[in-house]
Amino acid sequence: MRTVLSRPDFRLLFGGLLASMTAESILLLALAVWVKDLTGSDGLAGATIFVILAPRTLAPLVGWFVDRYPRRPFFVATNLATALLLTPLFAVRDAGDMWLIYAVAALYGLSNLTVGAVLSRLVRELVPPDLLGEANGALQTARQGLRLIGPLAGAGLYVTLGGWLLALVGMLGFLVAAVVVGAPRAVAVPGTSSAPHTPPRSSAPHTSSVASAGGAEHRPRWPQELAAGLRHLAGEPALRRALLGYGLGSLVMGFTESLIFAYVDRGLGREPAFVGVLFTVQGIGGLVGGLLSAAVLRRVGELGALAVGVALFGPAALMLAYPNLWLGLAAVLVAGLSLPLTLVGLHTLIQRRTPPELLGRVAAAAEAAVRCPQAFSIGMGALVVALLDYRLVFASVGVATLLAGNYLWRGRHLSPPSEPPVRPSVPAQRRAPEAEVGARARTPDPLRRS
């Protein structure tokens, strides 16, 4: 991690992202707590996360835009727009204004999807292939580390001063990110021009101009361009297995967004804001997982790291099936450990197995392929938590994610670990025999000093 952070171009991007990730860590849980406080409903609180994830269905369109425009200006404009869209939160007063929170959550989900797709391209352009895992690990370490203070701070700010301060802090974070990343040469590769880089056209039919029978050229129709990312994901064996296994796991992982409120309320008998404490403990596990992710990636490869991350969610969910404070803290710690391993494995696999001119569409399509099942399960979780015992649902989630992790692990040969870089060795010049004898005679023997 120290190697990639020593690069000035990546370090500036990393600094800007710290500001936006801080705003994100404060807002996500606090919006759900806000809804819970206004309505008293666990299901409606969990549905806030569903609303944030629902815009993932627009991923092909978002990825198409990302691939068509320069990355840095697009990143800056998206952060400025995110700061602006938080302003309706200042008007929320009571349960009748809950639709404003949901509207902001939906727009925030769309902007978050856009930033993720742009970020994949920026990291790919700034970092050499052998450092991609380290770069993704650094970003996930920072993101998960912020869970140590972000969710608890967000819940505390809401309880103490109300939702308007949350909106203000979030706006400042996204504005700072736009300023830092938008600064001149903030993401320019050393030795190159700071002008936006236009990726070369691929020779694949879905991205290049194709000569017609009359000698003219034409571009693929826009529906074909929109679907290019999905076609690449379906055609690459390692990516296909990754998304199938992780997508199946996400079908049940989303239940926990609503279950955690029921766990705190019915199981532990505490106020909704206590969820912030659990998320803070989860951040400790996430910080450890982020620090370990690059090493795990080198050991078992991208699919292997993804498998370990998904499988670790299983015992965490099984422990949450029994309401006990200390067992619950251990469970969320393990869940936090699993998340960065999962994301670093998936993001690095996408970056290494995708042509640059398709990366925006592939990253957005992969996000949709994973998050849409999760959004569906969050929506179902809001209903399930009202109909079934939350302990039974937690146990079911644990078994399902263990099976998904096993499926991914059995396919790890599709993305074997990268070979460590080998430094070229320069053979030493051989001396003449008499020169070697003279050199030994002139060299003091260290043993004689003792």
Buried (B, 14 or more C-beta within 10 A) or exposed (E): BEEBEEBEBBBBBBBBBBBBBBBBBBBBBBBBBBBBBBBEBBBBBBBBBBBBBBBBEBBBEBBBBBBEEEBBEBBBBBBBBBBBBBEBBEEBEEBEBBEBBBBBBBBBBBBBBBBBBBBBBBBBBBBEEBBBBBBBBBBBBBBBBBBBBBBBBBBBBBBEEEBBBBBBBBBBBBBBBBBBBBEEBBBBBEEEEEEEBEBEEBEBEBBBEEEEEEEEEEEBEEEEBBBBBBBBBBEBEBBBBBBBBBBBBBBBBBBBBBBBBBBBBBBBEBBBBBBBBBBBBBBBBBBBBBBBBBBBBBEBBBBBBBBBBBBBBBBBBBBBBEBEEEEBBBBBBBBBBBBBBBBBBBBBBBBBBBBBBBBBBBBBBBBBBBBBBBBBBBBBBBEBBEEEEBBEBBBBBBEBBBBBBBBBBEBBEBBEBBEEEEEEEEEEEEEEEEEEEEEEEEEEEEEEEE
